[in-house]
Amino acid sequence: MKKRQTFVVVACTLVVGLAGLAAAQDKPSSAAGAPQGMPPLPKPGPEHAVLKDGAGTWDAKVESFMVPGAPPSVSSGVETSRVGCGGLCLITDFKGSFTMGPPPTKPTPFEGHGTDTYDVGKKKYVGSWVDSMSAGLMTSESTYDATSKTMTGWMVGPDMTGNVTKMKSTMVMKDPNSRVFWMYNVGSDGKESLGMRITYSRRKEAGPATKR
């Protein structure tokens, strides 16, 4: 009997919901394309234009500072990014390798995927990142300085063992075809140490084939 009552409640809720949806669709639409009384759909603003700077294919030189004071381990990768969500976000895929120790340690294949957008409520750039060497999803919040073309913020998420870590990040757009990313480990005493530096160089897009 209890199961039947539950089914009736769910069925009634579904009918009411569908009726409300149909009524909303019958209402005249606003200029923004949304039903009357609904807020307009979000559109890209000046803040989103910054995301376009990262779009394209980039060759990456990855320097990992595994031991303080020692030379970094160097590896490489390719980042491919595109503007999506109607201009509201940047979607990034990274493939390459990551050297986990000093020579002659062999590079380990590495793959990562991220999204970035501008949060109008927080007035910050927010992002998500997941990769083949992390035990979960990492999130970020950053602010952008237009004068120096610098994005500065924090990344929080689990490391390889699942322990949650917080790291400081800085990205500088040197020019339209080059940028540098720094990631700093932050100790319990608040001191920062450079953990990674990635230097990006934009690949030149292949032009149309020359007619013969």
Phi, psi and omega in degrees: 000320181295321179296321181294319179297319179297319180297319180296317180297315180297318180296318179296318179298319179295317180297316180296318179297317179294323179295319178295321179295318179296320180295321179294323181290334180283342181286150178297145181276154177278177181295333183277358178094358179264155178303151181301136181092347178266150178293152179294153178294143180296145178233150178300137178244190180302327181294327181287340180298332180298327182297331181295335180299332183269354182289141179130191178249129186233135170273133186240133172256116185255121177248119182251122182264085185284324182237124180304130178088346180266156177300148182286154170279137186244133176218183184222168178191176178230128178251131177239120183232146178218150176279131181225191178056039179068027180093004184266348183213165175243127182250124188237137172233133182234131175226136179177220180219163182219122181271119187272357181197181181290165177303143009262036179301130181281143178296146177258133178303141184223140177217135180220158180218134182217162173225145177223144177206177177252124179269110185291335178285313180280342186057043179219160172273130182237153181206169175226151182211136174221142181212177186282001180238012179240151184269014180178195183270136177253139178241159182218154173223131184216161173240155185239133176254111185292330182295313181263357183053050183240130175254121183233135180188204183229145176241131182230133178171176182284146176270199183296332182267353181100351178288134181284128179237156177234126184231147176270140180230146177220132177233127180240127175271101183293316176200177184303340185244008179210142177209159182229136179242131176242139175234128184246132171281141181242120181281172179297339178271002179088356181284143182255141175225136182294123180255328183205146173224129179239125178254121184254138174233124183289135175283143176285129180291138179291129180278175179297147181296141180285129179287139180251000000 
